[in-house]
């Protein structure tokens, strides 16, 4: 992750996937590889749907966040 992207602030188009993947790296470093893998798989599933405009999708930041967390909850059972 880099920069604060003030040019897109408040527009709901920032892609939160890098933040999720950073959390996965942290969890892996802390010794929780299964949780890290679950985050990675959920991000991949959402990105396959298109995600935010920067990767060719039309989802908002909130849409992506909700989709990733919903996928993780479904996977957890």
N, CA, C and O atoms as a printed pandas DataFrame, in Angstrom:
     atom_number atom_name residue_name chain_id  residue_number  x_coord  y_coord  z_coord
0              1         N          UNK        A               1    0.854   -1.161    0.000
1              2        CA          UNK        A               1    0.000    0.000    0.000
2              3         C          UNK        A               1    0.900    1.224    0.000
3              4         O          UNK        A               1    1.986    1.216    0.579
4              5         N          UNK        A               2    0.435    2.262   -0.651
5              6        CA          UNK        A               2    1.205    3.493   -0.681
6              7         C          UNK        A               2    0.284    4.679   -0.911
7              8         O          UNK        A               2   -0.772    4.549   -1.531
8              9         N          UNK        A               3    0.678    5.794   -0.424
9             10        CA          UNK        A               3   -0.054    7.027   -0.671
10            11         C          UNK        A               3   -1.435    7.050   -0.050
11            12         O          UNK        A               3   -1.996    6.014    0.308
12            13         N          UNK        A               4   -1.970    8.255    0.070
13            14        CA          UNK        A               4   -3.301    8.410    0.654
14            15         C          UNK        A               4   -4.365    8.683   -0.403
15            16         O          UNK        A               4   -5.552    8.723   -0.080
16            17         N          UNK        A               5   -3.967    8.872   -1.652
17            18        CA          UNK        A               5   -4.876    9.079   -2.781
18            19         C          UNK        A               5   -5.922   10.154   -2.516
19            20         O          UNK        A               5   -7.118    9.888   -2.628
20            21         N          UNK        A               6   -5.494   11.359   -2.168
21            22        CA          UNK        A               6   -6.475   12.414   -1.881
22            23         C          UNK        A               6   -7.364   12.753   -3.076
23            24         O          UNK        A               6   -8.455   13.297   -2.903
24            25         N          UNK        A               7   -6.903   12.433   -4.288
25            26        CA          UNK        A               7   -7.710   12.738   -5.472
26            27         C          UNK        A               7   -8.967   11.877   -5.584
27            28         O          UNK        A               7   -9.890   12.232   -6.316
28            29         N          UNK        A               8   -9.016   10.750   -4.871
29            30        CA          UNK        A               8  -10.212    9.909   -4.913
30            31         C          UNK        A               8  -10.896    9.809   -3.552
31            32         O          UNK        A               8  -11.825    9.019   -3.383
32            33         N          UNK        A               9  -10.451   10.591   -2.595
33            34        CA          UNK        A               9  -11.028   10.548   -1.247
34            35         C          UNK        A               9  -12.527   10.823   -1.290
35            36         O          UNK        A               9  -12.988   11.742   -1.967
36            37         N          UNK        A              10  -13.272   10.013   -0.559
37            38        CA          UNK        A              10  -14.704   10.207   -0.431
38            39         C          UNK        A              10  -15.535    9.735   -1.611
39            40         O          UNK        A              10  -16.758    9.874   -1.596
40            41         N          UNK        A              11  -14.899    9.180   -2.629
41            42        CA          UNK        A              11  -15.637    8.747   -3.809
42            43         C          UNK        A              11  -16.053    7.271   -3.747
43            44         O          UNK        A              11  -16.867    6.822   -4.554
44            45         N          UNK        A              12  -15.507    6.535   -2.812
45            46        CA          UNK        A              12  -15.866    5.129   -2.671
46            47         C          UNK        A              12  -15.311    4.249   -3.766
47            48         O          UNK        A              12  -15.879    3.197   -4.061
48            49         N          UNK        A              13  -14.198    4.660   -4.383
49            50        CA          UNK        A              13  -13.630    3.868   -5.472
50            51         C          UNK        A              13  -12.252    3.290   -5.143
51            52         O          UNK        A              13  -11.640    2.631   -5.983
52            53         N          UNK        A              14  -11.768    3.533   -3.936
53            54        CA          UNK        A              14  -10.475    2.976   -3.541
54            55         C          UNK        A              14  -10.604    1.463   -3.381
55            56         O          UNK        A              14  -11.606    0.968   -2.865
56            57         N          UNK        A              15   -9.598    0.749   -3.820
57            58        CA          UNK        A              15   -9.603   -0.703   -3.743
58            59         C          UNK        A              15   -9.013   -1.137   -2.400
59            60         O          UNK        A              15   -7.832   -0.897   -2.148
60            61         N          UNK        A              16   -9.818   -1.776   -1.524
61            62        CA          UNK        A              16   -9.335   -2.169   -0.202
62            63         C          UNK        A              16   -8.585   -3.495   -0.163
63            64         O          UNK        A              16   -8.178   -3.936    0.912
64            65         N          UNK        A              17   -8.393   -4.141   -1.312
65            66        CA          UNK        A              17   -7.794   -5.477   -1.324
66            67         C          UNK        A              17   -6.371   -5.468   -0.765
67            68         O          UNK        A              17   -5.979   -6.410   -0.077
68            69         N          UNK        A              18   -5.599   -4.428   -1.045
69            70        CA          UNK        A              18   -4.231   -4.366   -0.508
70            71         C          UNK        A              18   -4.231   -4.367    1.018
71            72         O          UNK        A              18   -3.346   -4.956    1.639
72            73         N          UNK        A              19   -5.199   -3.723    1.612
73            74        CA          UNK        A              19   -5.289   -3.718    3.075
74            75         C          UNK        A              19   -5.603   -5.117    3.596
75            76         O          UNK        A              19   -5.038   -5.556    4.598
76            77         N          UNK        A              20   -6.513   -5.818    2.906
77            78        CA          UNK        A              20   -6.820   -7.196    3.297
78            79         C          UNK        A              20   -5.596   -8.088    3.158
79            80         O          UNK        A              20   -5.310   -8.894    4.042
80            81         N          UNK        A              21   -4.876   -7.948    2.058
81            82        CA          UNK        A              21   -3.703   -8.794    1.845
82            83         C          UNK        A              21   -2.579   -8.464    2.826
83            84         O          UNK        A              21   -1.802   -9.344    3.197
84            85         N          UNK        A              22   -2.489   -7.214    3.244
85            86        CA          UNK        A              22   -1.518   -6.849    4.283
86            87         C          UNK        A              22   -1.877   -7.533    5.598
87            88         O          UNK        A              22   -1.002   -8.004    6.325
88            89         N          UNK        A              23   -3.162   -7.580    5.891
89            90        CA          UNK        A              23   -3.618   -8.276    7.104
90            91         C          UNK        A              23   -3.296   -9.766    7.008
91            92         O          UNK        A              23   -2.921  -10.389    8.001
92            93         N          UNK        A              24   -3.441  -10.333    5.814
93            94        CA          UNK        A              24   -3.100  -11.750    5.626
94            95         C          UNK        A              24   -1.618  -11.987    5.886
95            96         O          UNK        A              24   -1.249  -12.969    6.530
96            97         N          UNK        A              25   -0.772  -11.094    5.388
97            98        CA          UNK        A              25    0.673  -11.227    5.631
98            99         C          UNK        A              25    0.978  -11.160    7.127
99           100         O          UNK        A              25    1.814  -11.909    7.634
100          101         N          UNK        A              26    0.293  -10.258    7.824
101          102        CA          UNK        A              26    0.508  -10.125    9.264
102          103         C          UNK        A              26    0.085  -11.403    9.983
103          104         O          UNK        A              26    0.802  -11.902   10.850
104          105         N          UNK        A              27   -1.089  -11.931    9.614
105          106        CA          UNK        A              27   -1.562  -13.162   10.250
106          107         C          UNK        A              27   -0.613  -14.324   10.003
107          108         O          UNK        A              27   -0.364  -15.136   10.894
108          109         N          UNK        A              28   -0.090  -14.396    8.792
109          110        CA          UNK        A              28    0.866  -15.464    8.490
110          111         C          UNK        A              28    2.121  -15.313    9.347
111          112         O          UNK        A              28    2.624  -16.293    9.897
112          113         N          UNK        A              29    2.617  -14.104    9.459
113          114        CA          UNK        A              29    3.807  -13.844   10.276
114          115         C          UNK        A              29    3.551  -14.186   11.742
115          116         O          UNK        A              29    4.450  -14.638   12.451
116          117         N          UNK        A              30    2.306  -13.961   12.186
117          118        CA          UNK        A              30    1.947  -14.266   13.577
118          119         C          UNK        A              30    1.657  -15.750   13.809
119          120         O          UNK        A              30    1.352  -16.162   14.928
120          121         N          UNK        A              31    1.755  -16.547   12.744
121          122        CA          UNK        A              31    1.580  -17.978   12.908
122          123         C          UNK        A              31    0.175  -18.491   12.652
123          124         O          UNK        A              31   -0.214  -19.533   13.178
124          125         N          UNK        A              32   -0.592  -17.763   11.844
125          126        CA          UNK        A              32   -1.960  -18.170   11.532
126          127         C          UNK        A              32   -2.122  -18.325   10.014
127          128         O          UNK        A              32   -2.850  -17.558    9.384
128          129         N          UNK        A              33   -1.443  -19.316    9.430
129          130        CA          UNK        A              33   -1.470  -19.453    7.969
130          131         C          UNK        A              33   -2.847  -19.781    7.401
131          132         O          UNK        A              33   -3.162  -19.364    6.286
132          133         N          UNK        A              34   -3.663  -20.509    8.131
133          134        CA          UNK        A              34   -4.995  -20.856    7.620
134          135         C          UNK        A              34   -5.866  -19.610    7.497
135          136         O          UNK        A              34   -6.585  -19.450    6.510
136          137         N          UNK        A              35   -5.808  -18.741    8.478
137          138        CA          UNK        A              35   -6.579  -17.490    8.421
138          139         C          UNK        A              35   -6.076  -16.606    7.284
139          140         O          UNK        A              35   -6.865  -15.977    6.579
140          141         N          UNK        A              36   -4.764  -16.565    7.113
141          142        CA          UNK        A              36   -4.180  -15.778    6.029
142          143         C          UNK        A              36   -4.642  -16.307    4.681
143          144         O          UNK        A              36   -4.972  -15.530    3.785
144          145         N          UNK        A              37   -4.666  -17.622    4.536
145          146        CA          UNK        A              37   -5.104  -18.223    3.272
146          147         C          UNK        A              37   -6.573  -17.930    3.001
147          148         O          UNK        A              37   -6.965  -17.714    1.854
148          149         N          UNK        A              38   -7.378  -17.923    4.043
149          150        CA          UNK        A              38   -8.801  -17.631    3.880
150          151         C          UNK        A              38   -8.997  -16.208    3.347
151          152         O          UNK        A              38   -9.841  -15.976    2.481
152          153         N          UNK        A              39   -8.224  -15.272    3.861
153          154        CA          UNK        A              39   -8.304  -13.894    3.375
154          155         C          UNK        A              39   -7.878  -13.836    1.913
155          156         O          UNK        A              39   -8.543  -13.197    1.097
156          157         N          UNK        A              40   -6.781  -14.495    1.581
157          158        CA          UNK        A              40   -6.304  -14.483    0.186
158          159         C          UNK        A              40   -7.338  -15.066   -0.771
159          160         O          UNK        A              40   -7.587  -14.512   -1.841
160          161         N          UNK        A              41   -7.932  -16.180   -0.380
161          162        CA          UNK        A              41   -8.938  -16.825   -1.228
162          163         C          UNK        A              41  -10.171  -15.945   -1.389
163          164         O          UNK        A              41  -10.744  -15.874   -2.476
164          165         N          UNK        A              42  -10.580  -15.280   -0.325
165          166        CA          UNK        A              42  -11.736  -14.393   -0.398
166          167         C          UNK        A              42  -11.450  -13.199   -1.303
167          168         O          UNK        A              42  -12.310  -12.788   -2.082
168          169         N          UNK        A              43  -10.260  -12.650   -1.202
169          170        CA          UNK        A              43   -9.881  -11.540   -2.081
170          171         C          UNK        A              43   -9.868  -11.985   -3.538
171          172         O          UNK        A              43  -10.352  -11.265   -4.412
172          173         N          UNK        A              44   -9.324  -13.152   -3.802
173          174        CA          UNK        A              44   -9.266  -13.662   -5.168
174          175         C          UNK        A              44  -10.673  -13.867   -5.732
175          176         O          UNK        A              44  -10.924  -13.563   -6.898
176          177         N          UNK        A              45  -11.576  -14.374   -4.920
177          178        CA          UNK        A              45  -12.949  -14.602   -5.369
178          179         C          UNK        A              45  -13.637  -13.288   -5.720
179          180         O          UNK        A              45  -14.359  -13.208   -6.715
180          181         N          UNK        A              46  -13.416  -12.269   -4.912
181          182        CA          UNK        A              46  -14.038  -10.968   -5.171
182          183         C          UNK        A              46  -13.400  -10.306   -6.386
183          184         O          UNK        A              46  -14.101   -9.717   -7.210
184          185         N          UNK        A              47  -12.080  -10.397   -6.505
185          186        CA          UNK        A              47  -11.416   -9.813   -7.675
186          187         C          UNK        A              47  -11.879  -10.476   -8.965
187          188         O          UNK        A              47  -11.914   -9.828  -10.011
188          189         N          UNK        A              48  -12.231  -11.741   -8.908
189          190        CA          UNK        A              48  -12.747  -12.436  -10.090
190          191         C          UNK        A              48  -14.095  -11.871  -10.531
191          192         O          UNK        A              48  -14.492  -12.026  -11.685
192          193         N          UNK        A              49  -14.793  -11.216   -9.606
193          194        CA          UNK        A              49  -16.080  -10.593   -9.922
194          195         C          UNK        A              49  -15.901   -9.199  -10.522
195          196         O          UNK        A              49  -16.867   -8.603  -10.998
196          197         N          UNK        A              50  -14.693   -8.684  -10.504
197          198        CA          UNK        A              50  -14.432   -7.371  -11.082
198          199         C          UNK        A              50  -13.937   -6.340  -10.098
199          200         O          UNK        A              50  -13.064   -5.541  -10.440
200          201         N          UNK        A              51  -14.453   -6.328   -8.910
201          202        CA          UNK        A              51  -14.049   -5.391   -7.860
202          203         C          UNK        A              51  -14.209   -3.931   -8.272
203          204         O          UNK        A              51  -15.207   -3.569   -8.896
204          205         N          UNK        A              52  -13.237   -3.092   -7.930
205          206        CA          UNK        A              52  -13.333   -1.643   -8.110
206          207         C          UNK        A              52  -12.887   -1.199   -9.506
207          208         O          UNK        A              52  -12.286   -1.980  -10.243
208          209         N          UNK        A              53  -13.177    0.044   -9.867
209          210        CA          UNK        A              53  -12.852    0.530  -11.217
210          211         C          UNK        A              53  -11.383    0.401  -11.626
211          212         O          UNK        A              53  -11.091    0.255  -12.813
212          213         N          UNK        A              54  -10.466    0.451  -10.680
213          214        CA          UNK        A              54   -9.040    0.362  -11.029
214          215         C          UNK        A              54   -8.656   -0.980  -11.622
215          216         O          UNK        A              54   -7.624   -1.096  -12.283
216          217         N          UNK        A              55   -9.483   -2.003  -11.389
217          218        CA          UNK        A              55   -9.228   -3.326  -11.966
218          219         C          UNK        A              55  -10.360   -3.749  -12.907
219          220         O          UNK        A              55  -10.573   -4.936  -13.150
220          221         N          UNK        A              56  -11.064   -2.771  -13.420
221          222        CA          UNK        A              56  -12.081   -3.027  -14.427
222          223         C          UNK        A              56  -13.473   -3.334  -13.917
223          224         O          UNK        A              56  -14.339   -3.734  -14.695
224          225         N          UNK        A              57  -13.705   -3.157  -12.635
225          226        CA          UNK        A              57  -15.027   -3.446  -12.075
226          227         C          UNK        A              57  -15.823   -2.183  -11.817
227          228         O          UNK        A              57  -15.420   -1.077  -12.178
228          229         N          UNK        A              58  -16.958   -2.382  -11.186
229          230        CA          UNK        A              58  -17.819   -1.242  -10.876
230          231         C          UNK        A              58  -18.242   -1.218   -9.408
231          232         O          UNK        A              58  -19.116   -0.442   -9.022
232          233         N          UNK        A              59  -17.617   -2.076   -8.588
233          234        CA          UNK        A              59  -17.956   -2.129   -7.174
234          235         C          UNK        A              59  -17.343   -0.934   -6.442
235          236         O          UNK        A              59  -16.309   -0.407   -6.852
236          237         N          UNK        A              60  -17.992   -0.515   -5.357
237          238        CA          UNK        A              60  -17.442    0.540   -4.517
238          239         C          UNK        A              60  -16.507   -0.085   -3.476
239          240         O          UNK        A              60  -16.428   -1.306   -3.345
240          241         N          UNK        A              61  -15.817    0.762   -2.756
241          242        CA          UNK        A              61  -14.952    0.303   -1.668
242          243         C          UNK        A              61  -15.766   -0.510   -0.666
243          244         O          UNK        A              61  -15.343   -1.585   -0.239
244          245         N          UNK        A              62  -16.929    0.004   -0.296
245          246        CA          UNK        A              62  -17.790   -0.708    0.657
246          247         C          UNK        A              62  -18.276   -2.035    0.091
247          248         O          UNK        A              62  -18.339   -3.034    0.809
248          249         N          UNK        A              63  -18.625   -2.050   -1.211
249          250        CA          UNK        A              63  -19.077   -3.302   -1.841
250          251         C          UNK        A              63  -18.000   -4.376   -1.754
251          252         O          UNK        A              63  -18.286   -5.525   -1.418
252          253         N          UNK        A              64  -16.769   -4.000   -2.057
253          254        CA          UNK        A              64  -15.661   -4.961   -2.029
254          255         C          UNK        A              64  -15.430   -5.449   -0.599
255          256         O          UNK        A              64  -15.262   -6.645   -0.361
256          257         N          UNK        A              65  -15.424   -4.521    0.338
257          258        CA          UNK        A              65  -15.214   -4.890    1.739
258          259         C          UNK        A              65  -16.292   -5.857    2.209
259          260         O          UNK        A              65  -15.987   -6.860    2.854
260          261         N          UNK        A              66  -17.543   -5.565    1.894
261          262        CA          UNK        A              66  -18.643   -6.439    2.287
262          263         C          UNK        A              66  -18.544   -7.798    1.596
263          264         O          UNK        A              66  -18.819   -8.830    2.209
264          265         N          UNK        A              67  -18.154   -7.800    0.329
265          266        CA          UNK        A              67  -18.046   -9.062   -0.403
266          267         C          UNK        A              67  -16.926   -9.938    0.152
267          268         O          UNK        A              67  -17.096  -11.149    0.291
268          269         N          UNK        A              68  -15.792   -9.338    0.466
269          270        CA          UNK        A              68  -14.671  -10.109    1.019
270          271         C          UNK        A              68  -15.044  -10.668    2.387
271          272         O          UNK        A              68  -14.808  -11.844    2.662
272          273         N          UNK        A              69  -15.619   -9.843    3.235
273          274        CA          UNK        A              69  -15.975  -10.327    4.569
274          275         C          UNK        A              69  -17.082  -11.375    4.494
275          276         O          UNK        A              69  -17.063  -12.336    5.262
276          277         N          UNK        A              70  -18.048  -11.213    3.584
277          278        CA          UNK        A              70  -19.111  -12.205    3.422
278          279         C          UNK        A              70  -18.524  -13.536    2.956
279          280         O          UNK        A              70  -18.934  -14.597    3.427
280          281         N          UNK        A              71  -17.570  -13.479    2.036
281          282        CA          UNK        A              71  -16.942  -14.705    1.551
282          283         C          UNK        A              71  -16.202  -15.401    2.691
283          284         O          UNK        A              71  -16.260  -16.625    2.812
284          285         N          UNK        A              72  -15.513  -14.635    3.521
285          286        CA          UNK        A              72  -14.795  -15.231    4.651
286          287         C          UNK        A              72  -15.769  -15.885    5.628
287          288         O          UNK        A              72  -15.499  -16.968    6.147
288          289         N          UNK        A              73  -16.905  -15.223    5.878
289          290        CA          UNK        A              73  -17.895  -15.787    6.799
290          291         C          UNK        A              73  -18.507  -17.071    6.227
291          292         O          UNK        A              73  -18.732  -18.032    6.962
292          293         N          UNK        A              74  -18.775  -17.085    4.923
293          294        CA          UNK        A              74  -19.321  -18.283    4.299
294          295         C          UNK        A              74  -18.322  -19.439    4.379
295          296         O          UNK        A              74  -18.698  -20.580    4.646
296          297         N          UNK        A              75  -17.060  -19.131    4.146
297          298        CA          UNK        A              75  -16.027  -20.157    4.192
298          299         C          UNK        A              75  -15.847  -20.712    5.605
299          300         O          UNK        A              75  -15.513  -21.883    5.785
300          301         N          UNK        A              76  -16.069  -19.864    6.593
301          302        CA          UNK        A              76  -15.924  -20.285    7.988
302          303         C          UNK        A              76  -17.074  -21.175    8.441
303          304         O          UNK        A              76  -16.971  -21.906    9.426
304          305         N          UNK        A              77  -18.164  -21.091    7.700
305          306        CA          UNK        A              77  -19.314  -21.953    8.014
306          307         C          UNK        A              77  -20.172  -21.362    9.036
307          308         O          UNK        A              77  -21.181  -21.958    9.415
